[in-house]
Amino acid sequence: MKLFFISDIHGSVYYLSKAMERFEKEKADHIIILGDHLYHGARNLLPKDYNPKGVIEILNNVADKIIAVRGNCDSEVDQMVLNFPIMGTYSTILYANRRLFLTHGHIYNEDNIPKLKNEDVFIYGHTHIPIAVKKDNIYIINPGSITLPKDNSPHSYAILENNIFKIKDLEGNVYKEISI
């Protein structure tokens, strides 16, 4: 199984379209969205091709492949227009005898990691900065932001396949990698 992780779309049809092209090229099985789907956020500038209705259309066309969690910019109104659940603060997936704990990062984050067992994986967004590290026997992954990257990082996503996380830019070049 190949998993495709994105975070912090913030209503950009341009960057979501680029990410969906990568999803198709990667031939991934599922899309994991780590929050902040439609709204640009009060602290952010309007992203390129800000078009929440266009984002809704793209995401609803692949709703059967999406697992998503709520970001700090997501609301109940957003849930009303999306055909997949987004209101959970977190979700979990079992993968290769590990728990993948999925969250946005505004509640659970590197400073507030929930109780996980050794070798589990904590995956979050929110900071817009890609991370792939092992800390205190927990893997910590952040795919960065497809739309609004920070700290000179690229517009990025992550792939998990064969126990290897690869964070890639939107051209498919590997930016960071870690084996779990």
Buried (B, 14 or more C-beta within 10 A) or exposed (E): EEBBBBBBBBBBBBBBBBBBEBBEEBEBEBBBBBBBBBBBBEEBEEBEBBBBEBBBEBBBEBEEBBBBBBBBBBBEEBBEBBEBBBEBBBBBBEBEEBBBBBBBBBBBBBEEBEEBEEBBBBBBBBBBBBBBEEEEEBBBBBBBBBBBBEEEBBBBBBBBBEEEBBBBBBEEEEBBEBEB
